[in-house]
Amino acid sequence: MITDNAAELAAALARDGRLLGIDLGTKTIGLALSDIGRAIATPMQTLKRSKFTQDSEILAALCAEQGVVGIVVGLPINMNGTEGPRAQSTRAFAGNLIKKIDLPILLWDERLSTSAVTRAMIDADLSRKRRAEIVDQAAAGFILQGALDALTREV
């Protein structure tokens, strides 16, 4: 199941288990993981993108290893609410991913996630180099936390 509705995801999820947050970029994939109680998102790692098959195998292994019961993928919606080529690409990625990993997927509006994370890192006085290293996983954490907060409201 792929949905953009947090209530639908909440209904499809097992009672306990982690959620994986994904910030899908053209060159990298930022990853974040929730705690088992699904209250806190923690940035985890950034993968360099390769072929979809390799990326999906890494994600499947990670899901199995961490007890993931659902996936939240950031959907890059334009500021005016429309969907452009990046959103279409993300939907295609999610459609292909669900064929490889049989877990419910929530597409979550990620507008301004990277800029909010970048601003916070600048405020924390992180160097440009360090920001570049962690921005994708931090954005995945921001996306996942937004979804976790919405899921909490649905329960």
N, C-alpha and C positions, 0 to 999 in steps of 0.2 A: 504494500500500500504506500502510495506517495500522496501527501496532502500538504496543504498550506494552512491547515486549521489545527491549532493546538489541542482543541477538545477532541478531535478525531484521533490525533496521535495518543492522547492520554487514554482514550478508550481501548486502543490497540496494544498498549504496552503491558508487559508483564509487571507484576506488583513491585518487584525489586530488580535492580540492575542499573547499570550505567548507561548514559547517553554519550555518543561521540559527536562532537561538533566539528564541522568542516568548513573552512574558508577556502573556496576553490579559486585559485588564480590561474593565469595562463602558464606560468613557469613553476609555481609551487602550490602545495596544499598545506594549509595551516590546520593543525589538529588540536582539539581540546577534549578533555574528558570530565564527565561529572562524577561526583561521589555516588555511592550506591543509593543514598537517600534522595538523590537528584535535587540537591539544594545549592551546591556550589560547583561552578565550572572552573577547571584549572587548565591553563594553556599547557600543551604537552610537547609538541614537536612540529617541525616543518619538514615536509617531504619535497624533494625535487621531483617535478612531474616527469614521467616517462610515458611509455605506451599505456593505454587504459588497462590492458590485461595485467601488467605488472603492478600498476597503482591499485587495482581492485584486489589483487592477491595480498598485497601488503595490508590494505584496509581490512580484508576478511580475517587475516591472521590476528591483527590487532583487536578486532571485535571479539574473536573467540578467546584470546588471551586475557582480555580485560572484562569479560562478562557483559558486553554491550548488548542492550535489548532494543535500541532504537538509535537513529541517526538524524542529526539536525544539520542541514546544508544551507549555508547562507545564499540567499537569492538576490543577486544584484539588480534591484529595481531602480529605474531612473527616478530622479527627484520629483518628476511630475506624475509618478505612479505607473508609467508605462513600462513595458519590458522590451529591451533591446537585444542585440545579438549575444551579449554575455549572459543574460538571463536565459535565453533559449539554449545556449551551450550548457548552462548549469542544469536546466531541466533534462537535457539529453544525457548528461553525466548521471544524474539521479536515476533516470529510466534504465540506463545500462547497469548501474550499480545494483539496483534491486534484483536484477537477473542473476547477479553473482553472490549477493548477500541478502538472504531472505529475512530482512528486518524492516519494520516500518520506517519511513523517511518523512521528515517534516522539512518543507522548504520555508525558510524563515527570512523575512525581509531584513536585509543587511545594510540598508541605506545608512551612510555615515559611520559604519563600524570602524573602518580603517582610519578615517580621519579622527574619530573620537579616541581611539587607542593611541594614535601618533601624538595627539595633543597631550594625552596623559603622560606619555613617555618623555616628551619634551619638558613638561612640567616637573618630571622626576629627574631631569637633567641627565638623561641617558645620551650617550654619544650617538652620532649618526650611524656609525658602524654597528653598534649594539642594537639600535632601533631596527635597522635593516635585517638583522639576524632573527629578531623575535616578533616582528610586526604581524606576520601571518598567523602564527600560533596565538598571539594575543587577540587578534581580530576573531579567530575561531572561538576563543574563550568568551569574548564579548557577545558574539552571536549566540553561543550556547547558553550563556547566562540569561539573555533576554528570553529565550525559549523556556528555560527552566522556571523563570519567574511567571511566565504565562501559564505554564503547566500547573504551577502551585495554585494559581487563581482558579483553574478549571476543576481542581480536586475538591 
